């Protein structure tokens, strides 16, 4: 057993997180996943969330800095910002209206 949290599970609040614990409606752990998986997993998670809900994504993939904001613009979600904490960058996304 590696001791790593599987990406499907929501991790505990991280030090560099954008929001206090419990403020985001969902937290997606995409650490260790390479492009395009952080975006694909965020897309899947957002599909199951209500419009206006907040998703925080924790990712280590350097390309996610480009991919996640672009995905949000294309899919109608609001990219609210990012914050880096060492190798992990936290992204905050507000779910757009149902299409």
Secondary structure, DSSP 8 states (H G I E B T S, - for coil): ------TTS-----TT-SS-TT-SSEEEEETT--TTHHHHHHHHHHHTS-TT-EEEEEE--TTHHHHHHHHHHHHT-EEEEEEEETTEEEEEEE-----
